[in-house]
Amino acid sequence: MSAEELEAGKDFGRYKDVDGDGIPWRTLPATHPTRGSYFTRGTSRDAYARYSERGPDYVYNMQRLLQKFDTARSLVPAPIL
C-alpha cells in the first residue's frame, strides 16, 4: 500500500487477502510515519495481525497460505534441470 492509500484511510490488514490470490498487501518501512507498520511472528494472528487463538482466524490464515502457494505455483517458472 502507498502512503496515499494509508492516508485516505484505506483498510489495511497485514494478513488480509484483498484479491483472492492468497498474498496480502504490504507496506514498506517508512511508507507512512504513523500508519501501516506492523511486527508479528507466528500464525496465531487475525487478518489485521492482532494476536488470536480463535479457530476461525487460524483456519483463515491457513487457507490463505494454501491459496498463496497455489498462486505462486502458477507464477514461478519451472526449474531447469
C-alpha positions in Angstrom: 0.0 0.0 0.0 1.1 3.5 -0.7 1.3 6.4 1.8 -1.7 8.0 -0.1 -3.8 4.9 0.4 -3.0 4.7 4.1 -3.6 8.5 4.5 -7.0 8.1 2.8 -8.0 5.6 5.5 -8.0 2.6 3.2 -8.5 -0.6 5.3 -5.1 -2.2 6.0 -4.9 -5.7 7.4 -1.4 -7.3 7.4 -2.8 -10.7 6.6 -5.9 -9.6 4.8 -6.3 -11.2 1.3 -7.9 -8.5 -0.7 -7.9 -10.0 -4.2 -8.1 -13.8 -3.7 -4.6 -14.7 -4.6 -3.6 -15.5 -1.0 -0.9 -12.8 -1.0 -1.7 -9.9 1.4 -0.8 -6.3 0.7 2.4 -5.0 2.3 3.7 -1.7 3.4 7.4 -1.0 3.2 9.2 0.6 6.2 8.9 4.4 6.2 5.9 4.3 3.8 4.0 6.4 6.3 5.2 8.0 9.6 2.3 6.6 11.7 0.3 4.1 9.7 0.8 0.7 8.1 3.6 -0.5 10.3 3.5 -3.9 11.9 5.6 -6.5 13.7 4.4 -10.0 14.1 5.6 -13.6 14.2 3.9 -16.9 14.0 0.5 -17.8 12.6 -1.7 -17.0 15.6 -2.9 -13.7 14.1 -6.1 -12.5 12.6 -6.3 -10.6 9.2 -5.2 -7.4 11.0 -2.2 -9.0 12.6 -3.8 -9.0 16.1 -2.9 -12.0 18.3 -5.7 -14.5 18.3 -6.3 -18.1 19.4 -9.7 -18.3 17.7 -10.1 -21.3 15.5 -11.7 -19.4 12.6 -8.7 -16.9 12.5 -6.3 -19.8 12.3 -8.3 -21.5 9.6 -8.5 -18.3 7.6 -4.7 -17.9 7.8 -4.0 -21.5 6.7 -6.4 -21.3 3.8 -4.8 -18.0 2.8 -1.4 -19.6 2.8 -2.6 -22.6 0.7 -4.0 -20.1 -1.8 -0.7 -18.2 -1.7 1.2 -21.4 -2.6 -1.2 -22.2 -5.4 -0.8 -18.6 -6.8 3.0 -18.9 -6.5 2.9 -22.3 -8.3 1.3 -20.6 -11.3 3.8 -17.7 -11.3 7.2 -19.2 -10.6 9.0 -20.7 -13.5 9.7 -24.4 -13.6 13.3 -25.4 -12.6 15.8 -26.0 -15.3 17.4 -29.4 -14.8 
